[in-house]
Amino acid sequence: NLVGELNKGWDVAKYLLGHEREMISGMGLGGTGGKNPLVLGALATIGVDHDGKLADPLLRAQIALFEVRAKAFAAQSERFIDELKAGRAHPAQPSMMKYYGTELNKARYELLMSAGGSDELEWESEASNGGREARAWLRTKANSIEGGTSEVQLNIIAKRILELPA
């Protein structure tokens, strides 16, 4: 069966890849709403200082930076959806969203693993929900491959959005 126009298969494939990348980028939005799992995990493992703040100032700063990046990504995601609905989205924008969304998701789980300490690496106990966080952390590595590797996305961004020479 013919999908689309004859000899225009790459156009169909690029269109489908764009949708796949949009879907994958949503992982960057993975909920921190309400009770932040990064903070809760760190508080449970590391505890608080005499001022009631997370006792590890470096981890506290990393979590704050992550939160700023997550909010910026959420705002950009809303803008992207608005541009998409209005027909003004750049054709390479899904690559930008996919790249940053998967990198943000990896950063989230790196922080979760740091906040939880070595207990987060536990794989099979009831206390770790069968290693749920460790398995999710490992899964984030695949997110930067599926839908086109991060390197491919950066190449598309460089060529199509930044218009850098090949």
Residue frames as a rotation matrix with the C-alpha (Angstrom) as fourth column:
ASN 1
0.578 0.816 0.000 0.00
0.816 -0.578 0.000 0.00
0.000 0.000 -1.000 0.00
LEU 2
-0.318 -0.642 0.698 1.15
0.616 -0.700 -0.363 3.51
0.721 0.315 0.617 -0.73
VAL 3
0.361 0.337 -0.869 1.27
0.877 -0.440 0.194 5.95
-0.317 -0.832 -0.454 2.19
GLY 4
0.173 -0.266 -0.948 1.42
-0.057 -0.964 0.260 9.55
-0.983 0.009 -0.182 0.98
GLU 5
0.751 0.061 -0.657 2.79
-0.620 -0.276 -0.734 10.46
-0.226 0.959 -0.170 -2.43
LEU 6
0.872 -0.465 0.150 4.99
0.487 0.801 -0.347 8.18
0.042 0.376 0.926 -4.49
ASN 7
0.060 -0.980 0.191 8.72
0.745 -0.083 -0.662 8.81
0.664 0.182 0.725 -3.79
LYS 8
-0.015 -0.026 1.000 7.87
-0.432 -0.901 -0.030 11.05
0.902 -0.433 0.002 -0.82
GLY 9
0.513 0.235 -0.826 8.36
0.441 0.753 0.488 8.41
0.737 -0.614 0.283 1.88
TRP 10
-0.512 -0.779 -0.361 11.04
0.745 -0.193 -0.639 10.39
0.428 -0.596 0.679 3.70
ASP 11
-0.635 0.372 0.678 8.58
-0.382 -0.913 0.143 13.27
0.672 -0.168 0.721 4.14
VAL 12
0.507 0.837 -0.205 6.11
-0.288 0.388 0.876 10.86
0.813 -0.385 0.437 5.78
ALA 13
0.254 -0.497 -0.830 8.88
0.763 0.630 -0.144 9.38
0.595 -0.596 0.539 7.95
LYS 14
-0.782 -0.573 0.246 10.04
0.338 -0.721 -0.604 12.85
0.524 -0.389 0.758 9.11
TYR 15
-0.188 0.816 0.546 6.47
-0.590 -0.539 0.602 13.79
0.785 -0.209 0.583 9.96
LEU 16
0.693 0.446 -0.567 6.04
0.079 0.734 0.674 10.62
0.717 -0.512 0.473 12.04
LEU 17
-0.168 -0.841 -0.514 9.42
0.818 0.171 -0.549 11.13
0.550 -0.513 0.659 13.74
GLY 18
-0.667 -0.019 0.745 8.33
-0.180 -0.966 -0.186 14.65
0.723 -0.258 0.640 14.68
HIS 19
0.393 0.889 0.236 5.28
-0.569 0.034 0.822 13.24
0.722 -0.457 0.519 16.46
GLU 20
0.558 -0.270 -0.784 7.37
0.559 0.821 0.115 10.58
0.613 -0.502 0.609 18.18
ARG 21
-0.533 -0.846 0.038 9.83
0.586 -0.400 -0.704 13.24
0.611 -0.353 0.709 19.38
GLU 22
-0.301 0.527 0.795 7.01
-0.539 -0.781 0.314 15.43
0.787 -0.334 0.519 20.68
MET 23
0.731 0.622 -0.280 5.69
-0.175 0.568 0.804 12.49
0.659 -0.539 0.525 22.70
ILE 24
0.269 -0.721 -0.638 9.11
0.805 0.532 -0.262 11.59
0.529 -0.443 0.724 24.09
SER 25
-0.538 -0.516 0.666 9.82
0.141 -0.834 -0.533 15.22
0.831 -0.192 0.522 25.02
GLY 26
0.379 0.807 0.452 6.93
-0.404 -0.296 0.866 15.07
0.833 -0.511 0.213 27.47
MET 27
0.472 -0.278 -0.836 9.11
0.696 0.700 0.160 12.99
0.541 -0.658 0.524 29.78
GLY 28
-0.630 -0.732 0.260 10.86
0.462 -0.622 -0.632 16.21
0.624 -0.278 0.730 30.66
LEU 29
-0.244 0.644 0.725 7.61
-0.577 -0.697 0.425 17.38
0.779 -0.315 0.542 32.20
GLY 30
-0.108 0.179 -0.978 7.53
0.446 0.888 0.113 14.35
0.888 -0.424 -0.176 34.54
GLY 31
0.611 0.731 0.304 5.73
0.183 -0.504 0.844 15.61
0.771 -0.460 -0.442 37.62
THR 32
-0.708 -0.634 -0.312 7.32
0.503 -0.141 -0.853 17.57
0.496 -0.761 0.419 40.33
GLY 33
-0.210 0.720 0.662 3.95
-0.337 -0.689 0.642 19.12
0.918 -0.088 0.387 41.14
GLY 34
0.828 0.559 0.049 2.86
-0.189 0.195 0.962 19.16
0.528 -0.806 0.267 44.74
LYS 35
0.729 -0.589 0.347 5.34
-0.301 0.179 0.937 17.32
-0.614 -0.788 -0.047 46.94
ASN 36
0.476 -0.633 -0.611 8.62
-0.835 -0.106 -0.540 17.34
0.277 0.767 -0.579 45.05
PRO 37
0.985 -0.082 -0.154 10.02
0.112 0.975 0.193 13.77
0.134 -0.207 0.969 44.96
LEU 38
0.164 -0.978 0.127 13.56
0.293 -0.075 -0.953 15.16
0.942 0.194 0.274 44.69
VAL 39
-0.246 -0.219 0.944 13.19
-0.688 -0.647 -0.329 17.09
0.683 -0.730 0.009 47.93
LEU 40
0.682 0.586 0.438 11.27
-0.723 0.453 0.521 14.35
0.107 -0.672 0.732 49.71
GLY 41
0.815 -0.432 -0.387 13.90
0.317 0.890 -0.328 11.74
0.486 0.144 0.862 48.81
ALA 42
-0.163 -0.929 0.333 16.73
0.132 -0.355 -0.926 14.00
0.978 -0.107 0.180 49.94
LEU 43
0.004 0.228 0.974 14.99
-0.864 -0.490 0.118 14.90
0.503 -0.842 0.195 53.19
ALA 44
0.911 0.409 0.053 14.39
-0.387 0.803 0.453 11.25
0.143 -0.433 0.890 54.00
THR 45
0.667 -0.707 -0.236 18.02
0.588 0.693 -0.417 10.27
0.458 0.139 0.878 53.34
ILE 46
-0.280 -0.880 0.384 20.07
0.503 -0.475 -0.722 13.36
0.818 -0.009 0.575 54.13
GLY 47
0.103 0.416 -0.904 17.86
0.988 -0.149 0.045 15.21
-0.116 -0.897 -0.426 56.59
VAL 48
0.709 0.244 0.661 17.75
0.357 -0.933 -0.038 18.90
0.608 0.263 -0.749 57.44
ASP 49
-0.486 -0.872 0.058 20.20
0.477 -0.321 -0.818 21.36
0.732 -0.370 0.572 58.96
HIS 50
-0.661 0.176 -0.729 19.56
0.697 -0.215 -0.684 23.58
-0.278 -0.960 0.019 62.01
ASP 51
-0.787 0.390 -0.479 17.60
-0.434 -0.900 -0.020 26.05
-0.439 0.192 0.878 59.80
GLY 52
0.102 0.874 0.474 15.25
-0.118 0.484 -0.867 23.34
-0.988 0.032 0.152 58.52
LYS 53
0.443 -0.032 -0.896 16.85
-0.884 -0.185 -0.430 23.31
-0.152 0.982 -0.110 55.05
LEU 54
0.957 -0.175 -0.231 18.13
0.070 0.913 -0.402 20.27
0.281 0.369 0.886 53.21
ALA 55
0.761 -0.646 -0.058 21.39
0.046 -0.037 0.998 19.46
-0.648 -0.762 0.002 54.98
ASP 56
-0.120 -0.817 0.564 23.47
0.804 0.252 0.538 19.07
-0.582 0.518 0.627 51.81
PRO 57
0.156 0.223 -0.962 23.87
-0.117 -0.963 -0.242 22.60
-0.981 0.150 -0.124 50.34
LEU 58
-0.793 -0.479 -0.376 25.27
-0.433 0.009 0.901 21.30
-0.429 0.878 -0.214 47.03
LEU 59
-0.777 0.578 0.248 22.34
0.629 0.717 0.300 18.96
-0.005 0.389 -0.921 46.48
ARG 60
0.060 0.798 -0.600 19.97
0.616 -0.502 -0.607 21.74
-0.785 -0.333 -0.522 47.57
ALA 61
-0.196 -0.221 -0.955 21.47
-0.473 -0.832 0.289 24.03
-0.859 0.509 0.059 44.88
GLN 62
-0.983 -0.180 -0.037 21.30
-0.126 0.514 0.848 21.28
-0.134 0.838 -0.528 42.25
ILE 63
-0.424 0.901 0.087 17.63
0.866 0.432 -0.253 20.67
-0.266 -0.032 -0.963 43.03
ALA 64
0.157 0.461 -0.873 16.89
0.192 -0.882 -0.431 24.41
-0.969 -0.100 -0.227 42.83
LEU 65
-0.572 -0.442 -0.691 18.65
-0.580 -0.378 0.722 24.65
-0.580 0.813 -0.040 39.45
PHE 66
-0.930 0.283 0.235 16.74
0.365 0.793 0.488 21.63
-0.048 0.539 -0.841 38.21
GLU 67
-0.097 0.960 -0.264 13.43
0.774 -0.094 -0.626 23.21
-0.625 -0.265 -0.734 39.28
VAL 68
-0.025 0.018 -1.000 14.25
-0.333 -0.943 -0.008 26.39
-0.943 0.333 0.029 37.36
ARG 69
-0.865 -0.356 -0.354 15.09
-0.450 0.237 0.861 24.35
-0.223 0.904 -0.365 34.25
ALA 70
-0.733 0.649 0.204 11.91
0.656 0.754 -0.042 22.28
-0.181 0.103 -0.978 34.63
LYS 71
0.129 0.796 -0.592 9.74
0.439 -0.581 -0.686 25.40
-0.889 -0.171 -0.424 34.87
ALA 72
-0.289 -0.307 -0.907 11.46
-0.623 -0.659 0.422 26.92
-0.727 0.687 0.000 31.82
PHE 73
-0.997 -0.079 0.003 10.87
-0.053 0.700 0.713 23.69
-0.059 0.710 -0.702 29.88
ALA 74
-0.365 0.931 0.017 7.21
0.790 0.320 -0.523 23.63
-0.492 -0.178 -0.852 30.92
ALA 75
0.168 0.389 -0.906 6.80
-0.087 -0.909 -0.407 27.21
-0.982 0.147 -0.119 29.68
GLN 76
-0.608 -0.465 -0.644 8.55
-0.679 -0.116 0.725 26.37
-0.412 0.878 -0.245 26.39
SER 77
-0.894 0.330 0.302 6.35
0.397 0.897 0.194 23.29
-0.207 0.294 -0.933 26.01
GLU 78
0.053 0.953 -0.297 3.21
0.570 -0.274 -0.775 25.42
-0.820 -0.128 -0.558 26.33
ARG 79
0.026 -0.131 -0.991 4.60
-0.556 -0.826 0.094 27.87
-0.831 0.548 -0.095 23.79
PHE 80
-0.901 -0.420 -0.106 5.45
-0.334 0.517 0.788 25.03
-0.276 0.746 -0.606 21.42
ILE 81
-0.543 0.777 0.318 1.92
0.726 0.625 -0.286 23.60
-0.421 0.075 -0.904 21.63
ASP 82
0.294 0.649 -0.701 0.45
0.167 -0.758 -0.631 27.06
-0.941 0.068 -0.331 20.94
GLU 83
-0.281 -0.488 -0.826 2.75
-0.739 -0.439 0.511 27.51
-0.613 0.754 -0.237 17.92
LEU 84
-0.955 -0.053 0.293 1.90
0.096 0.877 0.471 24.02
-0.282 0.478 -0.832 16.70
LYS 85
-0.149 0.986 0.081 -1.85
0.735 0.165 -0.657 24.71
-0.661 -0.038 -0.749 16.91
ALA 86
0.461 0.290 -0.838 -1.38
-0.152 -0.905 -0.397 28.01
-0.874 0.310 -0.374 15.09
GLY 87
0.845 -0.158 0.510 0.70
0.521 0.456 -0.722 26.33
-0.118 0.876 0.468 12.37
ARG 88
0.806 -0.555 0.204 3.78
-0.455 -0.802 -0.386 28.43
0.378 0.219 -0.899 13.22
ALA 89
0.680 -0.580 0.447 6.03
-0.201 0.439 0.876 25.78
-0.705 -0.686 0.182 14.78
HIS 90
0.012 -0.782 -0.623 9.41
-0.994 -0.075 0.075 25.32
-0.106 0.618 -0.779 13.15
PRO 91
0.673 0.312 -0.671 9.62
-0.497 0.862 -0.098 21.84
0.547 0.399 0.735 11.56
ALA 92
-0.144 -0.819 -0.556 12.75
0.120 0.543 -0.831 21.06
0.982 -0.187 0.020 13.62
GLN 93
-0.154 0.108 0.982 11.25
-0.832 -0.551 -0.069 22.20
0.534 -0.827 0.175 16.90
PRO 94
0.890 0.455 -0.023 10.25
-0.372 0.754 0.541 18.66
0.264 -0.473 0.841 17.97
SER 95
0.351 -0.844 -0.405 13.97
0.495 0.534 -0.685 17.80
0.795 0.040 0.606 17.90
MET 96
-0.471 -0.495 0.730 14.71
-0.285 -0.698 -0.657 20.67
0.835 -0.517 0.188 20.27
MET 97
0.251 0.674 0.695 11.89
-0.917 -0.064 0.393 19.64
0.309 -0.736 0.602 22.60
LYS 98
0.887 0.058 -0.457 12.86
-0.012 0.994 0.105 15.96
0.461 -0.088 0.883 22.48
TYR 99
-0.045 -0.991 -0.126 16.50
0.343 0.103 -0.934 16.71
0.938 -0.086 0.335 23.24
TYR 100
-0.572 -0.229 0.788 15.84
-0.522 -0.640 -0.565 18.98
0.633 -0.734 0.246 26.19
GLY 101
0.445 0.834 0.327 12.97
-0.825 0.240 0.512 16.89
0.349 -0.497 0.794 27.54
THR 102
0.784 -0.182 -0.594 15.03
0.211 0.977 -0.021 13.70
0.584 -0.109 0.804 27.66
GLU 103
-0.329 -0.941 0.081 18.07
0.282 -0.180 -0.942 15.49
0.901 -0.288 0.325 29.11
LEU 104
-0.310 0.309 0.899 15.86
-0.789 -0.611 -0.063 17.05
0.530 -0.729 0.433 31.78
ASN 105
0.778 0.624 -0.076 14.35
-0.505 0.692 0.517 13.66
0.375 -0.363 0.853 32.61
LYS 106
0.339 -0.748 -0.570 17.84
0.492 0.658 -0.570 12.14
0.802 -0.088 0.591 32.94
ALA 107
-0.573 -0.566 0.593 18.84
-0.146 -0.641 -0.754 15.02
0.806 -0.519 0.284 35.24
ARG 108
0.241 0.763 0.600 15.72
-0.849 -0.135 0.512 14.44
0.471 -0.633 0.615 37.37
TYR 109
0.926 0.165 -0.339 16.59
-0.040 0.937 0.346 10.81
0.375 -0.307 0.875 37.94
GLU 110
-0.074 -0.989 -0.127 20.28
0.414 0.085 -0.906 11.55
0.907 -0.119 0.403 38.55
LEU 111
-0.494 -0.052 0.868 19.16
-0.593 -0.709 -0.380 13.87
0.636 -0.703 0.319 41.34
LEU 112
0.625 0.757 0.190 16.68
-0.694 0.426 0.581 11.32
0.359 -0.495 0.791 42.67
MET 113
0.639 -0.462 -0.615 19.47
0.397 0.883 -0.252 8.76
0.659 -0.083 0.747 42.81
SER 114
-0.456 -0.832 0.315 21.79
0.163 -0.426 -0.890 11.26
0.875 -0.355 0.330 44.52
ALA 115
-0.171 0.478 0.861 19.11
-0.816 -0.558 0.148 12.29
0.552 -0.678 0.486 46.99
GLY 116
0.805 0.593 -0.019 18.32
-0.501 0.698 0.512 8.69
0.317 -0.402 0.859 47.90
GLY 117
0.028 -0.884 0.467 21.94
-0.933 0.144 0.329 7.63
-0.358 -0.445 -0.821 48.32
SER 118
-0.828 -0.484 -0.283 23.01
-0.555 0.779 0.291 4.03
0.080 0.398 -0.914 47.90
ASP 119
-0.527 0.712 0.464 19.57
0.012 0.552 -0.833 2.81
-0.850 -0.434 -0.300 49.03
GLU 120
0.284 0.667 -0.689 18.17
-0.691 -0.355 -0.629 3.99
-0.664 0.655 0.361 45.68
LEU 121
-0.344 -0.506 -0.791 20.27
-0.916 0.367 0.163 1.38
0.208 0.780 -0.590 43.90
GLU 122
-0.666 0.169 0.727 18.53
-0.296 0.834 -0.466 -1.45
-0.685 -0.525 -0.505 45.76
TRP 123
-0.826 0.136 -0.547 16.85
-0.535 0.117 0.837 -3.65
0.178 0.984 -0.024 43.20
GLU 124
-0.549 0.558 -0.622 14.41
0.039 0.761 0.648 -6.13
0.835 0.332 -0.439 44.71
SER 125
-0.888 0.182 -0.421 13.11
0.454 0.215 -0.865 -5.23
-0.067 -0.960 -0.273 48.15
GLU 126
0.117 0.993 0.023 9.65
0.976 -0.119 0.183 -4.16
0.184 0.001 -0.983 49.13
ALA 127
0.191 -0.110 -0.975 11.11
0.556 -0.807 0.200 -0.93
-0.809 -0.581 -0.093 50.56
SER 128
-0.679 -0.522 -0.517 12.30
-0.126 -0.611 0.782 0.08
-0.724 0.596 0.348 47.09
ASN 129
0.392 0.899 -0.196 9.11
-0.514 0.038 -0.857 -1.06
-0.763 0.436 0.477 45.33
GLY 130
0.653 -0.187 0.734 11.14
0.508 0.827 -0.242 -3.65
-0.562 0.531 0.634 43.47
GLY 131
-0.395 -0.918 -0.027 13.80
0.646 -0.299 0.702 -1.12
-0.653 0.260 0.711 42.51
ARG 132
0.547 0.759 0.352 11.28
0.784 -0.318 -0.534 1.21
-0.293 0.568 -0.769 40.87
GLU 133
0.824 -0.247 -0.511 13.49
-0.251 -0.966 0.062 4.32
-0.508 0.077 -0.858 41.00
ALA 134
-0.212 -0.967 0.141 16.64
-0.282 0.198 0.939 2.48
-0.936 0.159 -0.315 39.94
ARG 135
-0.259 0.189 0.947 14.83
0.784 0.614 0.092 0.90
-0.564 0.767 -0.307 37.01
ALA 136
0.808 0.584 0.078 13.33
0.537 -0.676 -0.506 4.26
-0.242 0.451 -0.859 35.99
TRP 137
0.467 -0.738 -0.488 16.78
-0.414 -0.670 0.617 5.87
-0.782 -0.086 -0.618 36.25
LEU 138
-0.516 -0.673 0.530 18.24
0.132 0.548 0.826 3.25
-0.846 0.496 -0.194 33.92
ARG 139
0.146 0.688 0.711 15.27
0.890 0.221 -0.398 3.68
-0.431 0.691 -0.580 31.55
THR 140
0.741 0.137 -0.657 16.07
0.000 -0.979 -0.203 7.38
-0.671 0.151 -0.726 31.11
LYS 141
-0.343 -0.931 -0.121 19.23
-0.243 -0.037 0.969 6.39
-0.907 0.362 -0.214 29.27
ALA 142
-0.511 0.230 0.828 17.13
0.753 0.584 0.302 4.76
-0.414 0.778 -0.472 26.55
ASN 143
0.549 0.800 -0.242 14.99
0.601 -0.580 -0.550 7.90
-0.581 0.157 -0.799 26.21
SER 144
0.290 -0.502 -0.814 17.96
-0.451 -0.822 0.347 9.77
-0.844 0.267 -0.465 24.78
ILE 145
-0.809 -0.534 0.246 18.31
-0.073 0.507 0.859 7.09
-0.583 0.677 -0.449 22.08
GLU 146
-0.319 0.756 0.572 14.73
0.856 0.488 -0.168 6.38
-0.407 0.436 -0.803 20.99
GLY 147
0.752 0.654 -0.082 13.21
0.519 -0.664 -0.539 8.76
-0.407 0.362 -0.838 18.47
GLY 148
0.578 -0.666 0.472 16.72
0.253 -0.404 -0.879 9.65
0.776 0.627 -0.064 17.33
THR 149
0.077 -0.631 -0.772 19.76
0.980 0.190 -0.058 9.96
0.183 -0.752 0.633 19.58
SER 150
0.624 0.080 -0.777 20.56
0.432 -0.864 0.258 13.17
-0.651 -0.497 -0.574 21.39
GLU 151
-0.457 -0.870 -0.187 23.46
0.225 -0.316 0.922 13.64
-0.861 0.379 0.340 18.97
VAL 152
-0.558 0.353 0.751 21.08
0.820 0.092 0.566 13.41
0.131 0.931 -0.341 16.00
GLN 153
0.549 0.817 -0.174 18.75
0.835 -0.541 0.100 15.95
-0.013 -0.200 -0.980 17.64
LEU 154
0.288 -0.529 -0.798 21.65
0.243 -0.766 0.595 18.35
-0.926 -0.366 -0.092 18.24
ASN 155
-0.749 -0.554 0.363 22.69
0.447 -0.018 0.894 17.98
-0.489 0.832 0.261 14.62
ILE 156
-0.111 0.813 0.572 19.15
0.943 -0.096 0.319 18.80
0.314 0.575 -0.755 13.44
ILE 157
0.688 0.344 -0.639 19.00
0.607 -0.756 0.246 21.80
-0.398 -0.557 -0.728 15.79
ALA 158
-0.183 -0.865 -0.466 22.38
0.253 -0.500 0.828 23.06
-0.950 0.034 0.311 14.55
LYS 159
-0.846 -0.201 0.493 21.44
0.499 0.026 0.866 22.74
-0.187 0.979 0.079 10.89
ARG 160
-0.304 0.849 0.431 17.73
0.796 -0.022 0.605 23.59
0.523 0.527 -0.669 10.84
ILE 161
0.705 0.595 -0.387 17.20
0.708 -0.554 0.438 26.00
0.046 -0.583 -0.811 13.73
LEU 162
0.405 -0.640 -0.653 20.60
0.215 -0.628 0.748 27.65
-0.889 -0.443 -0.117 14.23
GLU 163
0.998 0.047 0.042 21.38
0.047 -0.111 -0.993 27.35
-0.042 0.993 -0.113 10.49
LEU 164
0.264 -0.964 0.044 25.02
-0.532 -0.107 0.840 26.45
-0.805 -0.245 -0.541 11.15
PRO 165
0.175 -0.241 -0.955 27.03
-0.955 0.193 -0.224 25.14
0.238 0.951 -0.196 8.19
ALA 166
0.963 0.249 -0.107 27.28
-0.233 0.962 0.141 21.37
0.138 -0.110 0.984 7.81
